[in-house]
Each structure stands twice: as C-alpha cells, then as structure tokens.
Amino acid sequence: MLEQIRELARRQDAVIMAHYYQAEEVRALANFVGDSFELARQAEETEWDTVVLCGVRFMAEGAKILNPQKRVLLPAPDAGCPLADTASPEDVLALREKHPGASVMCYINSSSALKAVSDVCCTSSTAVRIANALPGRDIIFVPDKNLGAYVQSKLPDKNIILFDGCCPVHHLAGPDDVAAARDALPGAPVLVHPECVPEVQGEADFIGSTAAIIDYVNRHEFDAYIIGTEIEIERLLRRRYPNKAFITLSPDMVCKPMKKTRAEDVFDALERGEHEITVDEEERRAAEKCLRRMIELGKNE
C-alpha cells in the first residue's frame, strides 16, 4: 500500500505531510514530518499542487490559509483538536470588549475563524518572542492557559490575560508524574512542552516545543530522557536512539485525534480526491494577516 500511495501522489503532483504525533505507518509515507507550523510553511514552499495533511483540522486549515491556490486534503476529516475547539471568535470578541486596547494573541492550535479575529498568531517556540514584541502591556492570550502562563513567567512586565483552555493531553500530567518518572529513570532530564501545567513546568529541566524537545535529545549525550509530551515522541526517539532509555511523563499522554489517520485513509483521499479543506475567502485573508504577522515577529534576531 505504501508504494501505491507514493505512486498516486506522484501522478497527482501531491506532497504528503505528517505531524510528529501521527502513527509511524503514516510518518513513514510522508515527504515531510514536522510540527504544525513547519508543515504549513513547507506546504507554502513546495511546488506540489496538492497537499495531503496528515494531522488535525486546524493544521490543514493553516496550510490552506497560506496556500489558497493549492488543494489541501485532510485524510481523517473528523480529526479535530480539543484545544483548538475550546475558544470561539465570540469568546475573543467578548474579551476584547472587557479589555479594550489589549492585543489578541492566539496559539497556532486554533481554528481559522479564531485566527481571523486575532491580531497575531504564535507557536510554542515563538510565543515569548512575539509577546515581547507586541506594543503595550496587556495581551489577551487564547486558547491555551498553560502556554500563556509560561509566557507570563518569562515576561513579568507584560499582563497576559488568560483564556481558560488547555490541551487535555498535556494538562493531565502533574508533579506526581514527574516524581515517579524521576524514580524510574534517576538522573534523566525531564523535557516538557509548555502546554503542560505550570507545576510540571516548574519541575522540568527543559521546556520547549515538540521540535525543541527532539532537538534537545539530538544535541545531548544523556543515557536516558523523560519526555513530557505526546507519547509518539517517545516512540520516535526510541527508534532513533535504540541504545538510550526513554519514558513518557504519563502513559496517558495520547492524542487520540492524531491517531485517527491510517495509511488507508491517505490512499482513499488521494484516489478519490476526498476531504478537501476550504476556508471562506474573507476569513482566510484575515487569518493570513494573523499568520504573516507571526512569521515576521517570530523571526530569530
């Protein structure tokens, strides 16, 4: 089936992209593997006419927002993001009314509709840099309160107004999980995503995006690591470093929507041209401004 998928992709001038949290069988057939923003940028930079996005809906929307001329297919059309679904445009408008003059900063894990009513987007790796670059002190941050709290801890001169949303996968891990993991792998550094609760962040040796966690392991020589993000990252690192030990902070850190995509779904989407993502043009243009501002403000100095 993998060869059939690759042949279909070649015939249809299609590129297959997969998020890190996708199952190995899906990542194995992808041309590019990365986090949500990496995939959106790769989609923009490639010359293929069709993008097959193996992830969840907001990621496919992001690819379409930046690439309106391309066909974007989402093989698992019911794969949503619980975090992205926690906030609505109405929530943002209500917060704007309550906090006039505040900038609205939305996490990339959000719908195109939410991006369209926000001033700037951010990733977990650029959130601090972008918040620091925004004018004024008050910043409404949606939808992830844990990432927002992390930004606040790094920028005490800013007033980060938090929305009560979170990623259920990262939010479930607590300090007791850190203690148990350290007992299981003494001396192993604890690497956590900033979507984890502040109490876990406070116990960590390193806080960073999914890509940053992988890069940390690539650059260091520890014999063991405790991984505080979705369980697929532990599996990926185990295959990459078979002589090292890895455990996920909690065995329950599984993103079920990310596991909905199967190789068969990719085949069907390509063969039938199914599950194309569309974004209303007015909404797309507003959301693109939000994403383009993120790209500009998020550049490394």
HELIX and SHEET records of a PDB file:
HELIX    1   1 LEU A    2  ARG A   11  1                                  10    
HELIX    2   2 GLU A   24  ARG A   27  1                                   4    
HELIX    3   3 SER A   36  GLU A   45  1                                  10    
HELIX    4   4 ARG A   57  LEU A   66  1                                  10    
HELIX    5   5 ALA A   84  THR A   86  5                                   3    
HELIX    6   6 PRO A   89  LYS A   98  1                                  10    
HELIX    7   7 SER A  112  ALA A  116  1                                   5    
HELIX    8   8 ALA A  127  ALA A  133  1                                   7    
HELIX    9   9 LYS A  145  LYS A  154  1                                  10    
HELIX   10  10 PRO A  168  HIS A  171  1                                   4    
HELIX   11  11 PRO A  175  ALA A  184  1                                  10    
HELIX   12  12 PRO A  198  GLN A  201  1                                   4    
HELIX   13  13 THR A  210  ARG A  219  1                                  10    
HELIX   14  14 ILE A  231  ARG A  240  1                                  10    
HELIX   15  15 PRO A  257  LYS A  259  5                                   3    
HELIX   16  16 ALA A  263  ARG A  272  1                                  10    
HELIX   17  17 GLU A  281  LEU A  297  1                                  17    
SHEET    1   A 4 PHE A  32  GLY A  34  0                                        
SHEET    2   A 4 ALA A  14  HIS A  19  1                                        
SHEET    3   A 4 THR A  50  CYS A  54  1                                        
SHEET    4   A 4 ARG A  71  LEU A  73  1                                        
SHEET    1   B 4 VAL A 120  CYS A 122  0                                        
SHEET    2   B 4 SER A 103  TYR A 107  1                                        
SHEET    3   B 4 ASP A 138  VAL A 142  1                                        
SHEET    4   B 4 ASN A 159  LEU A 162  1                                        
SHEET    1   C 4 PHE A 206  ILE A 207  0                                        
SHEET    2   C 4 VAL A 190  VAL A 192  1                                        
SHEET    3   C 4 ALA A 224  GLY A 228  1                                        
SHEET    4   C 4 ALA A 245  THR A 248  1                                        
END                                                                             
